[in-house]
C-alpha cells in the first residue's frame, strides 16, 4: 500500500509539472500575440493616414481632369 500512495503522489507531481510547462508556454504565446496585436494597431494607424492622403490626391486629380476637360482644343473654355 505505501508504494501506491508514493506512485500516486509521483503521478500527480508529474501532472503538475506538465501543467506548469503548459502554462509557461501559453504565457509566452500570449506575449507574442500581444506584440503582434500592437504591431497591427500601429500598421492600421499608418494605413488610415495613407488612405486619407490618397483620397486627397484623388480629389485633386479629379479636379485637375475636370478643369482640363472644360477647355476646348485651343485651350479656351468650351
Biotite code that builds the C-alpha atoms (Angstrom):
import biotite.structure as struc

atoms = struc.array([
    struc.Atom([0.000, 0.000, 0.000], chain_id="A", res_id=1, res_name="UNK", atom_name="CA", element="C"),
    struc.Atom([2.622, 2.626, 0.854], chain_id="A", res_id=2, res_name="UNK", atom_name="CA", element="C"),
    struc.Atom([4.055, 2.317, -2.663], chain_id="A", res_id=3, res_name="UNK", atom_name="CA", element="C"),
    struc.Atom([0.617, 3.016, -4.131], chain_id="A", res_id=4, res_name="UNK", atom_name="CA", element="C"),
    struc.Atom([0.492, 6.373, -2.366], chain_id="A", res_id=5, res_name="UNK", atom_name="CA", element="C"),
    struc.Atom([4.011, 7.245, -3.431], chain_id="A", res_id=6, res_name="UNK", atom_name="CA", element="C"),
    struc.Atom([3.272, 6.242, -7.001], chain_id="A", res_id=7, res_name="UNK", atom_name="CA", element="C"),
    struc.Atom([0.093, 8.284, -6.966], chain_id="A", res_id=8, res_name="UNK", atom_name="CA", element="C"),
    struc.Atom([1.963, 11.261, -5.500], chain_id="A", res_id=9, res_name="UNK", atom_name="CA", element="C"),
    struc.Atom([4.627, 10.999, -8.228], chain_id="A", res_id=10, res_name="UNK", atom_name="CA", element="C"),
    struc.Atom([1.944, 10.857, -10.896], chain_id="A", res_id=11, res_name="UNK", atom_name="CA", element="C"),
    struc.Atom([0.294, 13.972, -9.517], chain_id="A", res_id=12, res_name="UNK", atom_name="CA", element="C"),
    struc.Atom([3.644, 15.679, -9.240], chain_id="A", res_id=13, res_name="UNK", atom_name="CA", element="C"),
    struc.Atom([4.425, 14.846, -12.893], chain_id="A", res_id=14, res_name="UNK", atom_name="CA", element="C"),
    struc.Atom([0.992, 16.129, -13.947], chain_id="A", res_id=15, res_name="UNK", atom_name="CA", element="C"),
    struc.Atom([1.564, 19.389, -12.057], chain_id="A", res_id=16, res_name="UNK", atom_name="CA", element="C"),
    struc.Atom([4.962, 19.827, -13.696], chain_id="A", res_id=17, res_name="UNK", atom_name="CA", element="C"),
    struc.Atom([3.378, 19.238, -17.101], chain_id="A", res_id=18, res_name="UNK", atom_name="CA", element="C"),
    struc.Atom([0.677, 21.784, -16.360], chain_id="A", res_id=19, res_name="UNK", atom_name="CA", element="C"),
    struc.Atom([3.285, 24.300, -15.229], chain_id="A", res_id=20, res_name="UNK", atom_name="CA", element="C"),
    struc.Atom([5.173, 23.818, -18.517], chain_id="A", res_id=21, res_name="UNK", atom_name="CA", element="C"),
    struc.Atom([1.949, 24.225, -20.487], chain_id="A", res_id=22, res_name="UNK", atom_name="CA", element="C"),
    struc.Atom([1.081, 27.432, -18.623], chain_id="A", res_id=23, res_name="UNK", atom_name="CA", element="C"),
    struc.Atom([4.561, 28.825, -19.252], chain_id="A", res_id=24, res_name="UNK", atom_name="CA", element="C"),
    struc.Atom([4.253, 28.016, -22.963], chain_id="A", res_id=25, res_name="UNK", atom_name="CA", element="C"),
    struc.Atom([0.784, 29.600, -23.080], chain_id="A", res_id=26, res_name="UNK", atom_name="CA", element="C"),
    struc.Atom([2.119, 32.733, -21.398], chain_id="A", res_id=27, res_name="UNK", atom_name="CA", element="C"),
    struc.Atom([4.913, 33.018, -23.973], chain_id="A", res_id=28, res_name="UNK", atom_name="CA", element="C"),
    struc.Atom([2.445, 32.569, -26.809], chain_id="A", res_id=29, res_name="UNK", atom_name="CA", element="C"),
    struc.Atom([0.165, 35.239, -25.323], chain_id="A", res_id=30, res_name="UNK", atom_name="CA", element="C"),
    struc.Atom([3.098, 37.640, -25.141], chain_id="A", res_id=31, res_name="UNK", atom_name="CA", element="C"),
    struc.Atom([3.860, 37.080, -28.836], chain_id="A", res_id=32, res_name="UNK", atom_name="CA", element="C"),
    struc.Atom([0.203, 37.564, -29.752], chain_id="A", res_id=33, res_name="UNK", atom_name="CA", element="C"),
    struc.Atom([0.031, 40.806, -27.768], chain_id="A", res_id=34, res_name="UNK", atom_name="CA", element="C"),
    struc.Atom([3.116, 42.026, -29.624], chain_id="A", res_id=35, res_name="UNK", atom_name="CA", element="C"),
    struc.Atom([1.519, 41.152, -32.943], chain_id="A", res_id=36, res_name="UNK", atom_name="CA", element="C"),
    struc.Atom([-1.696, 42.939, -31.980], chain_id="A", res_id=37, res_name="UNK", atom_name="CA", element="C"),
    struc.Atom([0.255, 46.077, -31.068], chain_id="A", res_id=38, res_name="UNK", atom_name="CA", element="C"),
    struc.Atom([2.134, 45.946, -34.373], chain_id="A", res_id=39, res_name="UNK", atom_name="CA", element="C"),
    struc.Atom([-1.171, 45.528, -36.217], chain_id="A", res_id=40, res_name="UNK", atom_name="CA", element="C"),
    struc.Atom([-2.649, 48.560, -34.441], chain_id="A", res_id=41, res_name="UNK", atom_name="CA", element="C"),
    struc.Atom([0.362, 50.665, -35.411], chain_id="A", res_id=42, res_name="UNK", atom_name="CA", element="C"),
    struc.Atom([0.108, 49.460, -39.004], chain_id="A", res_id=43, res_name="UNK", atom_name="CA", element="C"),
    struc.Atom([-3.605, 50.294, -39.070], chain_id="A", res_id=44, res_name="UNK", atom_name="CA", element="C"),
    struc.Atom([-2.924, 53.849, -37.888], chain_id="A", res_id=45, res_name="UNK", atom_name="CA", element="C"),
    struc.Atom([-0.341, 54.311, -40.640], chain_id="A", res_id=46, res_name="UNK", atom_name="CA", element="C"),
    struc.Atom([-2.683, 52.782, -43.217], chain_id="A", res_id=47, res_name="UNK", atom_name="CA", element="C"),
    struc.Atom([-5.504, 55.162, -42.299], chain_id="A", res_id=48, res_name="UNK", atom_name="CA", element="C"),
    struc.Atom([-3.148, 58.123, -42.780], chain_id="A", res_id=49, res_name="UNK", atom_name="CA", element="C"),
    struc.Atom([-2.053, 56.746, -46.155], chain_id="A", res_id=50, res_name="UNK", atom_name="CA", element="C"),
    struc.Atom([-5.675, 56.254, -47.222], chain_id="A", res_id=51, res_name="UNK", atom_name="CA", element="C"),
    struc.Atom([-6.550, 59.817, -46.237], chain_id="A", res_id=52, res_name="UNK", atom_name="CA", element="C"),
    struc.Atom([-3.654, 61.200, -48.289], chain_id="A", res_id=53, res_name="UNK", atom_name="CA", element="C"),
    struc.Atom([-4.712, 59.052, -51.253], chain_id="A", res_id=54, res_name="UNK", atom_name="CA", element="C"),
    struc.Atom([-8.253, 60.376, -51.042], chain_id="A", res_id=55, res_name="UNK", atom_name="CA", element="C"),
    struc.Atom([-6.958, 63.961, -51.108], chain_id="A", res_id=56, res_name="UNK", atom_name="CA", element="C"),
    struc.Atom([-4.740, 63.126, -54.067], chain_id="A", res_id=57, res_name="UNK", atom_name="CA", element="C"),
    struc.Atom([-7.643, 61.512, -55.905], chain_id="A", res_id=58, res_name="UNK", atom_name="CA", element="C"),
    struc.Atom([-9.828, 64.583, -55.398], chain_id="A", res_id=59, res_name="UNK", atom_name="CA", element="C"),
    struc.Atom([-7.052, 66.826, -56.685], chain_id="A", res_id=60, res_name="UNK", atom_name="CA", element="C"),
    struc.Atom([-6.571, 64.657, -59.782], chain_id="A", res_id=61, res_name="UNK", atom_name="CA", element="C"),
    struc.Atom([-10.309, 64.601, -60.467], chain_id="A", res_id=62, res_name="UNK", atom_name="CA", element="C"),
    struc.Atom([-10.458, 68.389, -60.123], chain_id="A", res_id=63, res_name="UNK", atom_name="CA", element="C"),
    struc.Atom([-7.494, 68.814, -62.464], chain_id="A", res_id=64, res_name="UNK", atom_name="CA", element="C"),
    struc.Atom([-9.028, 66.468, -65.036], chain_id="A", res_id=65, res_name="UNK", atom_name="CA", element="C"),
    struc.Atom([-12.352, 68.295, -64.847], chain_id="A", res_id=66, res_name="UNK", atom_name="CA", element="C"),
    struc.Atom([-10.586, 71.607, -65.494], chain_id="A", res_id=67, res_name="UNK", atom_name="CA", element="C"),
    struc.Atom([-8.640, 70.134, -68.399], chain_id="A", res_id=68, res_name="UNK", atom_name="CA", element="C"),
    struc.Atom([-11.788, 68.668, -69.952], chain_id="A", res_id=69, res_name="UNK", atom_name="CA", element="C"),
    struc.Atom([-13.587, 72.018, -69.651], chain_id="A", res_id=70, res_name="UNK", atom_name="CA", element="C"),
    struc.Atom([-11.118, 73.606, -72.096], chain_id="A", res_id=71, res_name="UNK", atom_name="CA", element="C"),
    struc.Atom([-11.546, 73.245, -75.843], chain_id="A", res_id=72, res_name="UNK", atom_name="CA", element="C"),
    struc.Atom([-8.943, 72.289, -78.419], chain_id="A", res_id=73, res_name="UNK", atom_name="CA", element="C"),
    struc.Atom([-7.327, 75.723, -78.444], chain_id="A", res_id=74, res_name="UNK", atom_name="CA", element="C"),
    struc.Atom([-7.029, 75.986, -74.678], chain_id="A", res_id=75, res_name="UNK", atom_name="CA", element="C"),
    struc.Atom([-10.113, 78.148, -74.353], chain_id="A", res_id=76, res_name="UNK", atom_name="CA", element="C"),
    struc.Atom([-13.005, 77.166, -72.141], chain_id="A", res_id=77, res_name="UNK", atom_name="CA", element="C"),
    struc.Atom([-15.652, 75.318, -74.084], chain_id="A", res_id=78, res_name="UNK", atom_name="CA", element="C"),
])
